[in-house]
């Protein structure tokens, strides 16, 4: 396939609440201005196709797609029958050509990347492919299939241009030459209460229109092309997916029950703006998603992470080993500025006022632990964090869904912490908050809240912390 250089619009899903953070990364690394969708959790930005590889390396984005067409104020018809006919007309007049060229270019990028990763697959690698890839067949087999479907030079195989230069046409030439049609599916995401159709209705009807136009074969599981139909009230965006698996799974191989998405961990890290030589700790690291993201992106800072649960520490160590092996295989021999230890959260083995940033995912009391135990745990956490954090300059970025308990703990520790701002996020369907705190200039041990020396947790508190870490 011959690469081409033109401007296209890329859409991306991001952790809900971190749209502006993702837009900042796009501006910083691609020198492109991203706009936030009216529908939360999506951003859009224009790039030239030579930057497509860099887009896959952004840390804030979950899933990528190339935009075929955007409608800011699409006028839907009043009945299902009229809407179905409207989808049929729309599919035939959309500018598919450039988007499909980007899709093919993206496949060649994935193919090259996949071959590097799978040069010497181990048994665990093979098992991981079989266990985690539930949508598509083996990537190597898929890319081989896609190779067979690649166009010859100066020949279109997906959206041929008729003599009148319109976007109409079919795959008649390829069918005559014996090339099998692509397999596809349409995925619809709809929001709004003024539609006369459901998401399933739109996906079915628009999918039928796409099938009739291209003569592709519908396949809900082993598809080659995923057409996206995003509807938010009267805003309609049609796109073609560029990712098979969400990019948030990029670093973690050993998961726990509450492992944080890598993209969410990265967004939290950007909120605290790590600087050169900063000492950054995650006192409840679980499987290590936050310190891993930090150590890979901010290599001039030093990260220290720990957990009181040995299983969680072991998972973190294995995730670090995976990253080190991957970077070594890729030609990099440098390590990570990161250490993992097992410790007691309420009695951290660190000097007072020695930490610049504390960032962690606190137990919600939902999947692990309980909200009842959080009433005792949260004040202890905030007090010990205040002890090790530098007065006046230190920061903390804390994620929790137990907002009532956290607010009460903040009242108890009000002399040590000040809340800067809050980012509201969606974590596995739960409405949670990322609380950005600033350490006051008060020296630890001089206020009524912290006059008592830090102590080891009681047995019930230890059980709660252990449950929260698994």
N, C-alpha and C positions, 0 to 999 in steps of 0.2 A: 504493500500500500504506500502510495506517495503522500508524504506529510504536507500539510498546507498550513499557512500562517494567516489567520484572520481573527477578528474579534467576535467572541461569543459570550453569551450570558450563562453563568454557572449558578445554580441554586444549591443550597446546602441546608440540611437539617442540623440544628445545634441544640445543646441542652437548654430547655426552656428557662428563660431568665438570664441566659448568658449570650444573648444576641449581640449586644453592644461590645462585649468582650471579644467575641468572634470577629466582629467587624474591625476592631482594633488590630487583631492579628493579621487580617487580610490586608489592611492598609500598611502595616509594618513590613510584611514579608513579600507582598506582591505589588505594592505601590498601587493598589486599586481601592476604589471607594465602594464599600458595601452598603446596601440599603436593607433595612429590616422590614420583613413582611408584616402586613396587618395581622396575619395569622401567626401567633407566637411560635418560636422554635424554628424559624427559617430566615435565611438571609440570601441576598442575590448580589452578584458582582460581575463586572465585565472584565475579561482577560483576552489576551491573544493566545492562540492554541499552543504556542511554544512554551507557555507557562503551565500547561496542564499537569506536567509531572510535579511541579512545585505545589500545586493545589492538593495533591494526595499526601503531601508531607505536613500540611497544616494540622495543628494539634487540637483545634477547637471544633472541628467539623465531624459530624457523625456519618451522614450519607450525602453523596454528591449526585447531581443530575444536571444535564444540559437542557436549557430552556428552548423549547420549540416555538412557543408563542405565549405572550402574557396579555390578559384582558383586565383592565382596571375596573370596568363597569359593564360586565357581560349581561345582556338582557335575556334572561331565561323566559321561555314560553310558559303559558299558564297550565297546560295539561301535559301528562306523561307522553301522550302520543306525539304532540308537537315537539317536545324536547327530544324525543327519539329521532325524529326526522331532522331536527337541528344538528344533533351529533353526527348524523350521516353526512350532512352538507359540510360540517366543520372539518371532519377528517379529510375530506377531499381537497380542501383549500388551504390547509396548514402548510407552512414552509418547512417541510421535513428534511430537505437535502442537507443543509449545513449541520443540523443536529445529529443526523445519522453518520456524517463524516467524522464528527467529534467522537461519537460512540465507537466507531471502528478504530480511530486513533487511540482511544482510551483502551481498547482491547489489546492493541499491540503493546502498550505500556504495561498493562497487567501481565501480559504473556512474558515479557522480558523480566519483569520483577519476579514472577512466579518461578521461572526457570532458575534464577539465582538462588531463591530460597530453597528449592527442592533439588538442588544439585546432588546432594547425598542425604536423602531422607532417611531418618531413623524410624524405628518401630513406633516410637511415641508420636513422631510427626505424622506417620500414616494413620495412626489411631485417631489423632486429633482431627485430621481431615474428615474421616468417616463419621466422627461423633458430632462435630460442630457444623458441618455443611449440610443443613437439612433442606435447603432450597434448590441448589443446583447439583449436578453431577460433579465428578472430580474435575477441578479447574483445568488440569492439563488436557483432559479429554474434551472439555468444552472449547478450549482455545484451539485445539486441532480441528474441531468442527467449524469454528469461526474462520479458521484459515481457509477451509474449503469454500467458505461463503464470501471471501474477500473478492473485491472487484479487480478485474484486470485493468491495466492502465488505460485511462480515458473511457472507461465503461462503468455505468451505474448499475448496481444490482438491487438497490432498494427504493430509489425514487428517481427514475429516469426522467430526463427533460424532453418533453415533446417539442415539435417544431415551433409551436407558439410560445415557448419559454414559460408556460404555466407549470404549476406543481403537480398536474394530473399525470397519471400513468400507472402501469402495473409491472409485474415481474415477468412479463411474457417472454422476453429474450432469455432470461435465466431458466425459466421453466422448459423452454424448447431445448436448451442446451443440457438439460438433465440435472441442474443444480436444485437441491431441495429447498423449499421455502423456509424462512426463519420461523422459529417458534417464539411466541410472545405471550404476554399477558398485560392487562391494564389494571393498575392499582389506583383506586380513588380514595382521597382523603377529603372529607366534606365537613364544613362547619357552617351553621346558619339554620334558622327556623322558618325561612320563607321559600324553601324549595318544595316542589311538588314531587320530588323523587328522593330515593335513598342513595347512599354510597354504592350499594350493590347494583341498584338500577343503573346508575351512571356508568359504572365499570362495565356492566354487561352490554349496555346499548352502545357506548362509545367503542368498546372492544369489538363489537360486531361491525361497526363502521370502519374501524382500522383494518380488520380482517378482510372486509370486502374491497377496500381500496388497495391494499398491498398484496392480497392473496397469501398472507402469512397463516401459519397454523397456530391455533390457540393451545396453550399448554400452561396450566396453572402452577406447575412445580419445576419442570425442567425446561425453562424458557431461556431463549437467547437474549431477547429484548424485553425490558420492562418499561412500558409506557406509563407515565405518572399523570394523573388528573387531579390536581389540587384545587379545591373549591372552598373559598371563604366568603360567605354571603355572595356578593356580585363579582368578587375577584376570582379569576380563573387563570391557572397556569398549567400549561401542558409541557411535559418534559420527558426525557429519556434517562433512565438511571445509569450512573457510571460506576456505582459500587455494588458488589455482590453481597458483601458482609460489612456491617457498620465498622467504621474506622476506630471506634472507641475500644475495640477488642485487640488493639494492636500490640499491647505489651504484656498483658496478663495471660499466663498459661495455667496457673494454679489458683482456682477461684475458691472463695468462701461464700457462705449464704448471703452476705451483704456486701460483696465486693463493689466498690465504687467504679463507675464508668470512667475511663481514662480521660475522656473529653471534659467531664465535670470536674475531675481532679485538676486538670490543667487550667480550667476557668477559675477555680478557687485560687490557684497559685498566682495567676495574673493579677488578681485583686490585691495581693499583698506586695506586688512589685519587688521581687528579690533583687538585692544589690550585690556587687562583688564583695566577697568575704563574709557575707551574712551567715550566721549559724541558724539553721532552720530545723525545727523538730516536729515530728508527728508522734505524739505520745500514745495514740491508739491506732496504730498503722494497719492492723488487720492483715490483708494480703499485700500491702505496700504500694497501692496504686498511686497515692499522692507523692511519696518520696521518690518513686521511680520516675514519674513525669518531671518532677523538679530537678532531679540529678541529671536527666538527659537534656533538659532545655537550658538550665542555669548551671553550667559546669564550673563557674567561678564562685559559687556559693557552696557551703558544706551542709549536708543533710544528715540528720541523725533521727532514726525512727525506732520505735519499740512497741512492745505489747506485753501484757502480763501472761498471755496464753501461749504456750509453747507451740501448739499446732499452727497458730497464726504466724508466729515468727518463722517457723519452718517453711510455710507457704511463701512468705516474703523473700526468704533466702533463695528458694527455688526460682521465683520470678526474676530475681536479680541475676542468677546464674544463666537463665535463659537469655536475658538481654545481653550479658557479657559474651555469651557464645555467639549470638547473632551478630554483634558488632565485630567480634574477632573474625568470624567467617566472611564478613563484608570488607575486611582489610584494615579495620581499626584495632589497634592494640591497647588503646587507653582504657582505663577503668572508669568507675563512677565515683563521684565524691559523696559516698553514701555508706553509712554503717547501720546495721540492724542489731538490736540487743533485746533481751528479755528483761523487763523491769516492772516495778510496782508503781503504777500511775500516781499514787498518793504520796510517794517518797522517791522522786526521781533522783538518780545518781548523778546529779549535776550541781555545779555551784550556783548560788543565787545570782541573779542579774547577769547571766552569761548567754542568754538566747535572744536573738533579734526577732525571730518570727516563729509563732506556733500555729500550725495548720492541721486540722484533723476532722474526721467524720465521727461525731459523737453518737453513742447508742440512742436509737429512737425509742426503744421500749416497745417496738411492734414485733418485728421478726425475731429479735433477740432481746433478752433482758425484759424489764417491765418498767412502766412509767412510775410505779410506786417506788421502785428502788432508785430511779433517777433523781428523786427528791433529795436523797442523801448523796448520790454520786456527783451530781453537777456542781454543787458548791465546793466539794473537795477538789474537783478537777480545776475549777477556776482559781481556787486559792493556790494550788501547787503550780499552776501555769504562771500565776502572777509572781510567785517566788523566783522562778528561774528566768522570767522575762525581764529585759532591761527597762528600768523605770524611765518614763519620759519619751523613749523612742521605740520601744517594743510594740509589736502588733500581734493580733491573733485573728485567724479566719476559721470560724467554727460552723460546721453544718449540723443541723438537727431539725427533726420534725416535731420534737416535744417543746413547742414554743412556750407554753405556759410554765413548764418547769424551768426552762432556761431563763425566762424573764424573772422568775422568783430568785433564782441563783444570782442573777446580775444585781438585783436589789441588795442581796446580802453582801456582795463583793463590790458594791458601788464605789468604794474608796480606791479600788485598785484598777478597775477597768471603766472605760467610757466607750459606748457604742458609737461607731462612726456612721455606718449605714448598713442596710440589709438588702440582699438580693434574694428574691423569692423564686424558688426553683421547683421543678417537678422531678421527684426521685422515685421511680418505679410506681407512679401513680399517686404518690403521697406529696402533699403540699408542704414543702420544707423551706427553711430559711438558711441562707449563708450569712452569718453575722460577722461583720468586720469590726474588731475591737481595737482600741488603742490603750496601751498601758499608761496609767497616770504616773506622775513624777513622785508619787508617794513611795517611800522606801518600805519594803515588805517588813512586817513585824511591828510597825508603829501605829497601826489602826486597830480598832476594836474587833474588826472582822478577822484579822489574821494574827492576833496577839499570841494565839496558841501555836506552838511549833508544829510543822507538818508531821503527820503520823502515818503509820501503815493503816491500810483499810481494814475494817472489820471483816469477819468471815462472810456475812451476807453481801457486803460491798464487793469483796473479791469475787464471789460467785457471779454477781451481776456483771462485773467487768469482763470476766472470763466468757460469759454467755455472749456479750456484745462483740467479742473479738473473733469468734468462730466464723 
